Amino acid sequence: MYRADTTDAKVIQVDVDRQVRVRPLEAADAERFFWFLGGISEEDRQYLRIDIQDRNLVIDRVQRPLKGRDVRLIAETDDEIMAEASLETHEPGWEDHVGEMRLLVAQKFRGKGLGRALAGEIYMRAFKAKVTLIVARIMRPQVGARRILRHFGFTEDAVLPHHVRDQRGQKQDLFMMTLDLEALRMDLKLNQSSLDFRRHR
């Protein structure tokens, strides 16, 4: 049984009878993270950026220090990692308000609210990091992933034909999806203000 020694963790409710711990991914998680990736379906593997069956490559990426405002989170029980989400930001300059989100949930844990919970955690950390625009890049065959991102508030802003190659080497169209966090922040403030008004009438 593994327990992380970290104060930056929280317990969340993801379905009727399940609680999981959400915390930053650490270098010590490398081996467990490799086994987590083994629970990703064969179809999903084709559209990931790296070959997740390459153990050395996966472990190297986990153990590589994060840069600047970047965030990598996992959802776990004491026994296993269930999902992972990350936010990659830019250096100071014309895109320093932009962060790219990636989200991956093991097949057997889908449909339990993990994706939504981790996306919410990424949004909160993006707010704190002064990120106002989140980008997600998705290949055309990932219809389910695009549907989920739309449910999270993303819109499809552009399609780049034959821009990337999947793990089989086939060229794929790339969808650029974005979420305007500043607009979301204002919407949340307005909703909270409306709620406070109703409470005090």
ZATORLO-357757 format. One line per 3 residues: their letters; for each residue z, y, x of N, C-alpha, C, O. Coordinates in pm, 1 decimal. Layout:
REM residues N
A	Z,Y,X,Z,Y,X,Z,Y,X,Z,Y,X | ...
END
This chain:
REM residues 201
MYR	0.0,-118.4,84.1,0.0,0.0,0.0,0.0,124.6,88.5,73.5,131.3,187.0 | -82.5,222.9,53.1,-97.2,343.6,135.6,-41.9,463.9,60.2,-67.8,480.4,-59.0 | 33.1,546.6,129.0,80.4,672.1,70.7,53.0,785.4,169.8,94.6,779.2,285.5
ADT	-16.5,887.3,123.8,-47.4,1000.5,211.1,74.8,1089.2,226.9,150.2,1111.2,132.1 | 92.9,1139.1,346.6,201.4,1233.1,374.3,146.1,1374.3,361.3,109.8,1436.4,461.1 | 139.7,1424.5,239.6,82.7,1557.2,217.3,156.3,1627.2,104.5,198.0,1563.8,7.6
TDA	172.0,1758.3,117.6,235.5,1835.2,11.8,131.7,1893.6,-83.2,166.7,1944.7,-189.6 | 3.9,1886.2,-45.2,-102.7,1944.1,-126.7,-160.7,1837.2,-218.4,-279.8,1806.9,-211.2 | -77.5,1780.4,-304.0,-120.4,1674.7,-394.9,-62.7,1701.8,-532.4,39.6,1769.0,-545.8
KVI	-129.2,1648.9,-635.0,-78.5,1663.4,-770.7,-115.7,1539.2,-850.8,-212.2,1469.8,-818.9 | -39.4,1512.8,-953.1,-66.5,1400.4,-1042.6,-131.0,1455.3,-1168.8,-82.1,1552.1,-1227.1 | -240.6,1393.4,-1210.7,-311.4,1438.2,-1330.3,-327.5,1322.4,-1427.8,-328.4,1205.8,-1388.3
QVD	-340.2,1356.0,-1554.8,-365.5,1257.1,-1660.1,-514.6,1255.6,-1684.7,-573.3,1359.8,-1714.0 | -578.4,1137.5,-1673.2,-723.1,1132.7,-1690.4,-767.1,1056.9,-1814.5,-881.0,1073.6,-1858.3 | -682.4,975.6,-1871.8,-712.1,915.2,-2000.1,-580.3,889.0,-2070.9,-476.1,938.6,-2028.0
VDR	-583.3,813.6,-2176.1,-465.3,799.7,-2259.9,-344.2,746.4,-2184.2,-232.5,793.8,-2204.7 | -365.8,647.9,-2096.8,-250.6,582.2,-2034.6,-259.7,573.0,-1882.6,-197.8,485.4,-1822.1 | -336.9,663.2,-1820.2,-353.5,653.3,-1675.2,-327.4,786.9,-1607.5,-380.5,890.1,-1648.3
QVR	-245.2,783.5,-1503.7,-224.4,899.9,-1419.7,-272.6,866.7,-1279.2,-252.8,755.4,-1230.5 | -335.8,963.9,-1214.9,-383.5,944.3,-1078.5,-338.8,1062.6,-993.9,-306.9,1169.3,-1046.2 | -337.0,1042.6,-864.2,-300.6,1148.3,-769.5,-428.6,1209.5,-713.5,-521.1,1138.5,-674.0
VRP	-432.0,1340.7,-710.8,-544.2,1413.8,-650.7,-490.9,1485.1,-527.3,-389.5,1554.6,-534.0 | -558.8,1468.0,-415.5,-515.1,1529.8,-289.7,-634.0,1543.9,-196.1,-739.4,1485.1,-220.1 | -617.7,1621.9,-88.9,-726.1,1633.7,9.9,-752.0,1501.5,81.4,-659.4,1425.6,110.1
LEA	-878.7,1475.6,109.5,-917.3,1361.0,190.9,-875.8,1387.4,335.1,-900.1,1495.6,388.5 | -812.7,1287.8,398.3,-763.0,1302.5,534.7,-834.5,1205.3,628.4,-896.0,1108.1,584.7 | -824.8,1234.0,758.3,-887.5,1147.4,858.1,-835.8,1003.8,848.1,-910.4,908.7,871.3
ADA	-708.0,988.6,813.4,-648.7,855.0,802.5,-704.5,775.1,685.7,-680.2,654.8,675.6 | -779.6,841.2,597.0,-837.6,773.8,480.7,-971.3,707.1,511.0,-1029.7,644.4,422.6 | -1020.5,719.2,633.0,-1159.0,681.3,663.7,-1193.7,538.7,620.6,-1296.7,516.0,557.1
ERF	-1108.1,443.6,655.0,-1138.8,304.0,621.4,-1134.5,282.0,470.0,-1221.6,215.7,413.6 | -1032.8,338.1,405.4,-1023.4,324.4,260.4,-1141.8,391.3,191.9,-1191.6,341.9,90.7 | -1186.9,503.6,247.0,-1299.2,573.7,186.4,-1427.3,490.7,198.0,-1509.9,490.6,106.6
FWF	-1443.5,421.1,308.8,-1560.0,334.3,324.9,-1559.7,224.8,217.8,-1664.7,192.3,162.4 | -1443.7,168.6,189.0,-1434.5,65.2,85.7,-1457.6,125.0,-52.8,-1515.3,59.1,-139.3 | -1414.1,246.7,-74.8,-1443.4,315.0,-201.1,-1593.7,325.9,-222.6,-1643.2,301.4,-332.6
LGG	-1666.0,362.6,-117.3,-1810.7,376.2,-129.9,-1878.3,243.7,-162.4,-1988.6,240.8,-216.9 | -1811.1,134.6,-128.4,-1865.0,3.0,-163.5,-1867.3,-19.9,-313.3,-1936.5,-109.8,-360.9 | -1792.0,61.0,-389.2,-1790.9,48.3,-534.4,-1895.9,133.1,-603.2,-1900.2,138.8,-726.1
ISE	-1980.7,199.3,-525.6,-2089.0,279.3,-582.5,-2207.3,188.5,-613.0,-2241.9,102.6,-532.0 | -2268.7,206.3,-727.4,-2378.5,118.4,-768.0,-2497.5,131.0,-673.0,-2516.3,233.4,-607.3 | -2576.8,24.7,-667.8,-2695.6,22.8,-582.3,-2790.8,136.7,-617.8,-2849.7,199.6,-529.9
EDR	-2805.0,162.2,-747.5,-2894.6,270.3,-790.0,-2845.6,405.8,-740.1,-2924.3,485.7,-689.3 | -2715.6,432.0,-754.4,-2661.4,560.9,-710.7,-2674.2,579.2,-559.9,-2695.7,690.5,-511.9 | -2660.9,469.7,-485.5,-2670.0,479.8,-339.6,-2803.3,536.9,-294.0,-2811.3,604.0,-191.1
QYL	-2907.4,510.1,-371.0,-3040.7,552.8,-329.5,-3053.5,703.7,-323.7,-3141.5,755.8,-255.2 | -2966.6,775.1,-395.0,-2982.6,919.3,-405.2,-2874.4,996.7,-330.2,-2863.3,1118.4,-345.4 | -2794.8,926.7,-249.3,-2695.7,994.3,-166.2,-2760.0,1041.6,-36.5,-2865.1,991.4,3.3
RID	-2697.0,1137.7,28.8,-2759.5,1199.8,146.0,-2752.4,1114.8,270.9,-2835.6,1128.7,360.5 | -2653.9,1026.9,277.8,-2642.7,940.2,395.1,-2639.6,795.4,351.4,-2615.5,765.5,234.4 | -2663.7,706.1,444.6,-2654.8,562.8,418.1,-2507.8,523.7,419.6,-2447.9,509.8,526.3
IQD	-2449.2,505.9,300.8,-2305.8,479.1,292.8,-2269.6,336.6,331.8,-2151.8,300.6,333.2 | -2369.9,255.0,363.5,-2341.1,121.1,413.9,-2322.9,121.2,565.9,-2285.3,19.8,624.8 | -2349.8,235.2,628.0,-2329.7,251.0,772.1,-2183.7,292.1,795.4,-2149.5,409.8,784.6
RNL	-2099.0,195.4,826.9,-1955.5,218.6,837.7,-1922.3,327.3,939.2,-1840.5,414.8,910.8 | -1984.0,323.3,1056.7,-1954.7,421.7,1161.2,-1990.1,563.0,1117.6,-1918.0,658.0,1148.2 | -2101.1,576.6,1046.3,-2144.3,707.9,999.0,-2045.2,762.7,896.2,-2008.9,880.3,900.9
VID	-2001.7,677.5,803.6,-1906.5,719.9,700.9,-1774.1,761.8,763.5,-1720.9,868.1,731.5 | -1721.3,679.0,852.2,-1593.1,708.1,915.4,-1600.7,835.6,997.8,-1506.7,915.0,997.7 | -1710.7,855.9,1067.6,-1728.0,978.5,1146.6,-1724.8,1101.8,1057.3,-1664.4,1202.9,1093.3
RVQ	-1788.9,1094.6,942.0,-1792.2,1210.3,851.2,-1654.4,1239.9,793.8,-1617.2,1356.3,778.4 | -1578.3,1135.7,762.0,-1443.9,1156.4,707.3,-1351.3,1218.2,812.0,-1269.4,1304.6,780.5 | -1364.9,1173.7,934.8,-1273.3,1218.8,1039.9,-1313.7,1352.3,1101.2,-1237.5,1411.0,1178.0
RPL	-1432.1,1400.1,1068.1,-1477.9,1528.5,1120.9,-1398.1,1641.4,1055.8,-1386.5,1644.0,933.3 | -1342.9,1734.7,1133.3,-1261.8,1842.5,1075.5,-1342.8,1927.4,978.7,-1462.3,1949.2,998.7 | -1276.6,1975.4,873.4,-1341.5,2064.5,778.6,-1362.9,2201.9,840.2,-1287.5,2244.3,927.7
KGR	-1465.7,2270.4,793.9,-1494.1,2405.0,841.7,-1448.5,2508.2,738.8,-1470.1,2491.5,618.8 | -1386.3,2613.5,786.5,-1354.6,2729.3,704.1,-1288.9,2697.3,571.6,-1178.7,2642.9,567.0 | -1358.2,2732.0,463.0,-1302.6,2718.4,327.8,-1342.9,2587.3,260.5,-1318.0,2569.7,141.2
DVR	-1404.0,2496.0,334.0,-1449.4,2370.0,274.9,-1332.5,2288.4,221.4,-1220.7,2295.5,272.3 | -1361.7,2210.6,117.0,-1259.7,2128.9,51.3,-1316.4,1989.6,25.4,-1431.2,1975.5,-16.7 | -1235.6,1887.1,50.8,-1270.7,1750.7,10.3,-1149.1,1689.5,-56.8,-1041.4,1682.7,2.5
LIA	-1166.6,1645.1,-180.3,-1056.6,1589.6,-258.4,-1087.1,1445.1,-298.4,-1203.0,1406.7,-314.0 | -982.2,1367.1,-314.3,-996.6,1232.9,-370.1,-899.2,1216.2,-485.6,-794.3,1280.4,-490.6 | -936.2,1128.7,-578.2,-845.5,1083.0,-683.4,-812.5,938.6,-650.5,-902.1,859.7,-620.4
ETD	-683.9,903.0,-655.9,-644.1,770.1,-611.1,-522.6,718.4,-687.8,-448.4,793.9,-750.6 | -505.7,588.1,-680.1,-380.2,523.4,-712.8,-321.6,477.5,-579.0,-380.8,502.9,-474.1 | -207.4,410.9,-581.5,-152.8,358.9,-455.7,-244.8,254.5,-394.6,-240.8,231.3,-273.8
DEI	-327.4,191.6,-477.0,-408.6,79.8,-430.3,-548.6,118.5,-383.1,-602.3,55.8,-291.9 | -607.5,219.7,-443.4,-746.3,248.4,-408.0,-787.6,390.3,-441.7,-726.4,457.8,-524.5 | -895.0,433.8,-373.9,-959.6,561.1,-403.6,-1054.7,538.3,-520.4,-1129.0,440.1,-522.5
MAE	-1052.1,628.1,-616.2,-1131.6,612.8,-737.7,-1249.8,709.0,-744.8,-1353.4,676.6,-802.7 | -1233.7,828.4,-685.2,-1338.2,930.7,-693.8,-1319.3,1031.2,-581.9,-1211.5,1043.2,-523.6 | -1428.1,1104.0,-553.1,-1423.4,1205.7,-447.5,-1505.0,1326.5,-491.8,-1608.8,1311.9,-556.3
ASL	-1458.0,1445.1,-457.2,-1530.9,1568.6,-485.4,-1516.9,1661.1,-365.5,-1413.5,1662.3,-298.6 | -1621.2,1738.4,-338.9,-1615.2,1828.8,-224.3,-1679.3,1961.9,-257.5,-1762.5,1972.8,-347.6 | -1638.3,2063.0,-182.3,-1697.0,2195.7,-190.5,-1728.2,2239.4,-48.2,-1638.6,2247.9,35.8
ETH	-1854.6,2267.0,-21.6,-1896.8,2314.2,110.3,-1939.2,2459.6,98.9,-2022.4,2494.3,15.1 | -1882.0,2544.6,183.3,-1907.8,2687.8,176.8,-1989.4,2733.8,297.0,-2013.4,2658.4,391.3 | -2031.1,2859.6,290.6,-2112.9,2917.2,396.9,-2029.6,3009.2,485.7,-1924.2,3058.8,446.0
EPG	-2079.9,3030.1,606.0,-2018.8,3125.6,697.0,-2038.4,3267.4,642.7,-2122.9,3288.3,555.6 | -1961.2,3365.8,692.9,-1978.6,3504.2,647.1,-2124.6,3548.2,658.2,-2189.9,3526.0,760.2 | -2173.7,3610.0,553.1,-2313.0,3651.9,550.0,-2361.9,3658.8,406.9,-2282.3,3675.1,314.3
WED	-2492.6,3646.5,388.2,-2550.1,3671.0,256.0,-2525.2,3559.4,155.8,-2553.8,3576.7,37.3 | -2472.1,3443.8,200.2,-2440.1,3336.3,107.2,-2292.1,3296.9,111.7,-2255.8,3185.7,73.1 | -2207.8,3387.8,158.5,-2067.5,3349.0,170.9,-1994.4,3342.5,36.7,-1877.9,3303.2,30.5
HVG	-2064.3,3381.5,-71.3,-2006.7,3367.9,-205.3,-2048.6,3236.7,-271.6,-2011.0,3209.6,-385.6 | -2126.4,3155.4,-199.8,-2184.1,3032.4,-256.2,-2112.6,2909.9,-200.4,-2082.1,2903.0,-81.4 | -2086.5,2813.6,-288.2,-2032.0,2685.7,-245.6,-2111.9,2573.1,-309.3,-2155.4,2584.6,-423.9
EMR	-2131.0,2465.2,-236.0,-2204.2,2350.2,-290.6,-2106.0,2239.7,-326.5,-2024.5,2198.7,-243.9 | -2114.2,2192.0,-450.2,-2024.0,2087.5,-497.9,-2093.0,1952.5,-498.9,-2209.7,1940.3,-536.0 | -2018.0,1851.1,-457.3,-2062.8,1712.9,-468.0,-1953.2,1633.6,-536.9,-1834.6,1659.5,-516.6
LLV	-1992.9,1537.4,-618.0,-1897.1,1461.4,-697.4,-1942.0,1316.2,-703.6,-2058.4,1287.6,-731.4 | -1849.3,1225.0,-677.7,-1882.1,1083.0,-676.1,-1765.7,1004.8,-735.8,-1652.1,1016.3,-689.8 | -1794.8,924.7,-839.0,-1693.4,842.8,-905.0,-1736.6,697.4,-897.3,-1850.8,664.4,-929.0
AQK	-1645.0,609.9,-855.1,-1675.9,467.3,-848.1,-1715.0,417.0,-987.4,-1659.5,460.5,-1088.3 | -1810.6,325.4,-991.0,-1868.4,278.7,-1116.3,-1762.7,233.9,-1217.3,-1771.2,269.3,-1334.9 | -1665.5,158.0,-1173.8,-1568.7,100.2,-1269.3,-1469.8,202.3,-1324.3,-1395.3,172.2,-1417.5
FRG	-1468.4,324.5,-1266.4,-1376.2,426.5,-1314.3,-1445.6,538.8,-1389.8,-1383.5,640.8,-1419.6 | -1572.7,521.6,-1420.9,-1643.6,625.7,-1493.4,-1605.8,623.2,-1641.3,-1564.1,520.6,-1694.9 | -1621.3,737.8,-1705.2,-1589.2,748.3,-1846.6,-1441.6,763.1,-1874.6,-1398.5,747.3,-1988.8
KGL	-1362.0,793.5,-1771.2,-1217.1,805.9,-1787.2,-1166.4,948.1,-1762.7,-1045.6,971.7,-1759.7 | -1258.2,1041.6,-1745.3,-1218.6,1179.7,-1725.9,-1197.4,1221.4,-1581.5,-1156.5,1334.3,-1554.7 | -1225.5,1129.6,-1486.6,-1203.8,1162.4,-1345.5,-1297.6,1272.7,-1297.6,-1256.0,1365.0,-1227.7
GRA	-1424.0,1262.0,-1335.8,-1521.2,1362.3,-1292.2,-1482.7,1501.0,-1339.4,-1486.0,1596.8,-1262.1 | -1446.1,1511.9,-1466.1,-1406.6,1641.6,-1521.0,-1281.5,1695.3,-1451.4,-1272.5,1814.3,-1421.1 | -1184.5,1605.8,-1426.4,-1060.4,1648.6,-1362.1,-1086.1,1700.4,-1221.2,-1032.9,1804.4,-1182.3
LAG	-1168.2,1627.5,-1144.1,-1196.4,1670.6,-1007.6,-1280.3,1798.2,-1005.4,-1259.3,1885.5,-921.1 | -1374.8,1808.4,-1097.6,-1454.0,1931.7,-1105.2,-1362.9,2050.3,-1131.9,-1380.8,2156.7,-1072.7 | -1265.1,2033.2,-1220.7,-1170.8,2140.3,-1249.1,-1090.9,2181.0,-1126.4,-1065.6,2299.5,-1104.6
EIY	-1050.8,2082.1,-1045.5,-977.5,2112.3,-922.1,-1065.7,2189.3,-824.0,-1019.5,2282.5,-758.1 | -1191.5,2150.4,-814.7,-1285.4,2220.8,-726.2,-1303.3,2365.1,-773.8,-1305.9,2457.2,-692.2 | -1315.7,2385.2,-904.7,-1331.4,2520.5,-958.2,-1212.6,2607.6,-917.8,-1230.7,2720.8,-872.8
MRA	-1091.2,2554.8,-933.8,-971.5,2633.9,-901.5,-967.2,2669.4,-753.5,-930.4,2781.2,-717.7 | -1004.2,2576.1,-667.8,-1001.9,2603.1,-524.6,-1114.2,2697.9,-485.7,-1099.5,2777.0,-392.5 | -1226.9,2690.3,-557.1,-1336.6,2783.8,-532.4,-1294.6,2926.2,-569.8,-1325.5,3021.3,-498.1
FKA	-1224.0,2940.3,-682.4,-1171.3,3071.4,-720.7,-1088.0,3130.1,-606.8,-1105.9,3245.8,-569.0 | -997.3,3049.6,-553.1,-907.8,3096.6,-447.7,-983.4,3132.6,-320.3,-941.9,3221.0,-245.2 | -1096.2,3062.6,-296.4,-1175.9,3085.6,-175.6,-1276.8,3198.1,-193.2,-1358.5,3222.9,-104.5
KVT	-1271.5,3267.2,-308.7,-1361.8,3378.5,-337.6,-1507.1,3333.5,-350.4,-1598.9,3411.4,-324.9 | -1527.4,3210.0,-389.2,-1661.5,3159.7,-420.1,-1694.6,3198.2,-564.0,-1615.1,3172.6,-654.4 | -1809.5,3258.8,-586.1,-1846.8,3301.3,-721.0,-1965.5,3224.3,-777.6,-1997.4,3237.6,-895.8
LIV	-2031.4,3143.6,-693.9,-2145.8,3064.2,-740.9,-2136.8,2925.0,-680.1,-2129.3,2910.0,-558.1 | -2137.6,2823.4,-765.9,-2137.3,2685.8,-718.1,-2275.5,2625.4,-741.6,-2333.9,2641.2,-848.7 | -2326.1,2556.9,-641.3,-2458.0,2494.7,-645.4,-2442.3,2343.0,-637.9,-2356.1,2292.4,-566.1
ARI	-2525.1,2271.9,-711.7,-2534.1,2126.0,-699.9,-2681.4,2089.4,-686.2,-2765.7,2143.1,-758.0 | -2712.7,1999.2,-595.3,-2851.0,1956.8,-572.1,-2864.4,1810.8,-614.9,-2794.2,1723.3,-564.3 | -2954.8,1786.3,-707.9,-2966.7,1655.0,-771.7,-3112.8,1611.5,-773.9,-3200.9,1692.0,-804.2
MRP	-3139.1,1485.0,-742.1,-3276.0,1434.2,-749.0,-3316.5,1405.8,-893.8,-3231.6,1379.5,-978.9 | -3446.0,1411.4,-920.3,-3497.1,1395.3,-1056.2,-3449.2,1266.1,-1123.8,-3412.9,1271.6,-1241.3 | -3447.1,1149.8,-1056.2,-3404.1,1028.2,-1126.5,-3257.2,1028.1,-1168.7,-3216.8,942.7,-1247.6
QVG	-3177.2,1120.8,-1118.6,-3033.7,1122.3,-1150.9,-3009.8,1193.8,-1284.4,-2943.3,1297.2,-1290.8 | -3065.3,1136.1,-1388.9,-3058.1,1196.6,-1521.9,-2913.4,1207.3,-1569.3,-2873.0,1310.0,-1623.8 | -2836.0,1101.8,-1548.6,-2696.5,1102.2,-1591.5,-2615.5,1208.7,-1520.3,-2533.1,1276.0,-1582.2
ARR	-2638.3,1224.9,-1389.6,-2564.9,1325.8,-1312.4,-2598.6,1466.1,-1360.1,-2510.4,1551.5,-1368.8 | -2725.3,1490.6,-1391.0,-2764.1,1623.0,-1440.8,-2700.0,1649.9,-1576.8,-2657.4,1762.0,-1604.8 | -2693.3,1547.3,-1660.7,-2630.6,1563.3,-1792.1,-2481.9,1597.9,-1776.8,-2430.4,1684.6,-1847.4
ILR	-2414.1,1530.3,-1685.3,-2271.3,1556.5,-1662.0,-2251.1,1698.7,-1610.7,-2160.2,1768.5,-1655.5 | -2335.5,1741.8,-1517.0,-2321.8,1876.8,-1461.9,-2346.1,1982.9,-1568.8,-2278.5,2085.7,-1571.0 | -2442.3,1958.2,-1657.0,-2463.2,2052.3,-1767.3,-2338.1,2059.9,-1854.4,-2301.0,2167.0,-1902.4
HFG	-2273.7,1944.9,-1874.0,-2150.0,1940.2,-1952.3,-2039.4,2020.1,-1883.3,-1952.0,2075.7,-1949.9 | -2043.1,2025.8,-1749.8,-1944.4,2102.1,-1672.8,-1977.2,2250.2,-1667.3,-1899.9,2328.3,-1611.8 | -2091.9,2290.8,-1724.4,-2126.7,2432.0,-1727.5,-2242.7,2471.3,-1638.1,-2279.9,2588.6,-1635.1
FTE	-2301.8,2376.3,-1564.3,-2413.6,2406.5,-1476.0,-2542.7,2424.1,-1555.1,-2560.5,2366.9,-1662.6 | -2632.4,2505.2,-1498.7,-2766.9,2520.0,-1554.4,-2868.6,2483.1,-1447.6,-2842.1,2496.4,-1328.1 | -2985.2,2436.5,-1491.4,-3092.2,2399.5,-1399.0,-3175.8,2524.2,-1370.4,-3247.2,2573.5,-1457.8
DAV	-3166.3,2574.1,-1247.9,-3231.3,2700.2,-1213.4,-3367.2,2683.6,-1147.1,-3452.3,2771.9,-1157.6 | -3388.4,2571.7,-1079.0,-3515.1,2554.2,-1007.9,-3540.2,2406.6,-982.2,-3447.1,2326.4,-975.1 | -3667.3,2372.3,-968.4,-3707.4,2237.5,-930.3,-3801.2,2250.0,-810.4,-3901.7,2320.9,-816.7
LPH	-3767.9,2180.7,-700.8,-3851.5,2182.4,-580.5,-3925.7,2049.5,-572.0,-3864.6,1947.0,-542.0 | -4056.5,2049.4,-597.9,-4131.5,1924.0,-601.5,-4134.5,1853.7,-465.5,-4158.0,1916.5,-362.3 | -4110.3,1721.9,-467.4,-4120.1,1637.3,-347.3,-4043.2,1696.1,-228.3,-4090.9,1690.8,-115.0
HVR	-3927.6,1750.5,-253.5,-3854.2,1824.5,-150.6,-3765.8,1735.6,-63.5,-3738.6,1769.2,51.8 | -3721.2,1623.3,-117.2,-3630.7,1534.4,-44.0,-3679.7,1390.4,-54.4,-3768.4,1358.1,-133.3 | -3619.2,1305.3,27.8,-3649.4,1161.7,20.9,-3522.3,1084.8,-9.9,-3415.8,1116.7,42.9
DQR	-3533.0,982.8,-95.8,-3417.8,899.7,-126.0,-3399.0,796.1,-15.1,-3474.4,794.6,82.1 | -3298.2,709.5,-29.8,-3268.3,612.2,75.0,-3377.7,507.6,93.0,-3379.9,437.6,194.2 | -3468.4,495.9,-3.8,-3584.6,406.0,11.1,-3700.6,474.8,82.4,-3801.6,411.9,113.9
GQK	-3684.6,605.3,107.4,-3791.2,680.2,172.7,-3891.3,741.3,75.7,-3991.7,798.3,118.4 | -3865.0,729.9,-55.2,-3954.8,785.2,-155.0,-3926.7,933.8,-174.7,-3811.0,974.1,-186.7 | -4031.3,1014.8,-178.1,-4014.0,1157.7,-202.0,-3971.8,1182.2,-347.2,-4022.9,1119.1,-439.7
QDL	-3877.5,1275.3,-364.8,-3825.8,1305.1,-497.2,-3820.8,1456.2,-519.6,-3802.4,1534.0,-425.9 | -3837.5,1495.9,-646.1,-3816.6,1635.4,-683.6,-3667.0,1665.5,-675.7,-3583.9,1580.8,-708.6 | -3633.8,1786.2,-632.0,-3494.4,1826.8,-619.9,-3461.9,1935.6,-722.0,-3526.0,2040.6,-725.6
FMM	-3360.9,1908.2,-805.2,-3314.3,2006.2,-903.0,-3202.8,2089.0,-841.0,-3107.7,2034.4,-785.1 | -3214.7,2221.3,-851.1,-3109.5,2312.7,-807.1,-3034.2,2357.0,-932.0,-3089.8,2424.9,-1018.3 | -2907.7,2318.0,-940.8,-2825.0,2352.2,-1055.5,-2712.4,2444.4,-1010.0,-2656.1,2425.9,-902.1
TLD	-2679.8,2543.1,-1092.3,-2578.8,2640.0,-1051.3,-2476.3,2663.3,-1162.7,-2503.7,2644.5,-1281.2 | -2358.3,2704.8,-1119.5,-2250.9,2743.3,-1210.7,-2199.8,2880.2,-1166.7,-2154.1,2896.5,-1053.6 | -2207.6,2977.8,-1255.9,-2160.9,3113.9,-1227.7,-2010.0,3117.9,-1250.0,-1963.6,3130.2,-1363.4
LEA	-1933.7,3107.6,-1141.3,-1788.3,3104.2,-1152.7,-1731.6,3237.8,-1197.9,-1628.2,3242.0,-1264.6 | -1798.1,3346.6,-1162.1,-1748.2,3478.3,-1203.3,-1755.0,3491.0,-1354.7,-1662.4,3542.2,-1417.7 | -1864.9,3444.2,-1412.9,-1877.3,3447.2,-1558.5,-1774.9,3354.5,-1622.7,-1716.3,3387.9,-1725.6
LRM	-1753.2,3237.6,-1561.8,-1653.1,3144.3,-1613.0,-1513.7,3204.1,-1605.5,-1433.3,3188.1,-1697.4 | -1485.6,3272.9,-1496.1,-1354.8,3337.1,-1479.6,-1331.6,3441.9,-1589.8,-1223.2,3448.9,-1647.7 | -1434.3,3523.0,-1617.8,-1421.5,3624.1,-1721.6,-1404.7,3560.7,-1858.9,-1328.0,3609.6,-1941.8
DLK	-1477.2,3451.0,-1882.5,-1466.8,3381.3,-2010.7,-1325.6,3326.4,-2029.4,-1269.0,3334.9,-2138.4 | -1268.8,3269.7,-1921.7,-1132.8,3216.7,-1929.5,-1033.1,3328.4,-1957.0,-939.4,3310.8,-2034.8 | -1053.3,3443.9,-1892.6,-963.4,3557.7,-1914.9,-971.2,3605.0,-2059.6,-869.2,3633.8,-2122.1
LNQ	-1094.3,3612.8,-2112.7,-1110.9,3657.4,-2250.3,-1047.6,3559.1,-2347.3,-982.1,3599.3,-2443.5 | -1067.5,3427.9,-2321.5,-1008.7,3326.7,-2408.4,-856.4,3333.1,-2403.3,-789.9,3319.7,-2506.0 | -800.5,3353.8,-2281.9,-655.8,3361.8,-2267.5,-601.6,3485.9,-2338.7,-497.8,3480.6,-2404.6
SSL	-673.8,3598.1,-2324.5,-630.8,3720.5,-2391.0,-633.0,3704.0,-2542.4,-543.3,3751.3,-2612.2 | -736.7,3636.3,-2592.9,-747.5,3612.2,-2736.1,-633.8,3523.8,-2784.5,-577.3,3546.6,-2891.5 | -600.5,3421.8,-2704.1,-491.3,3332.2,-2738.3,-358.8,3407.1,-2739.5,-277.6,3388.0,-2830.0
DFR	-336.2,3492.6,-2639.1,-212.8,3570.3,-2632.1,-201.3,3664.6,-2752.8,-92.7,3684.9,-2807.1 | -315.2,3721.4,-2793.5,-315.4,3811.9,-2907.9,-273.5,3737.1,-3034.1,-192.6,3786.3,-3112.8 | -330.5,3615.6,-3052.6,-296.8,3537.9,-3171.4,-150.2,3496.6,-3169.6,-86.2,3489.4,-3274.5
RHR	-96.7,3469.5,-3050.4,43.4,3427.5,-3040.1,139.5,3538.7,-3081.8,247.1,3512.2,-3135.4 | 98.8,3665.2,-3056.3,191.8,3776.2,-3076.2,163.2,3858.0,-3200.7,223.2,3963.6,-3220.9 | 73.4,3810.9,-3283.1,43.5,3885.1,-3406.9,160.1,3874.5,-3503.1,154.8,3929.9,-3612.9
END
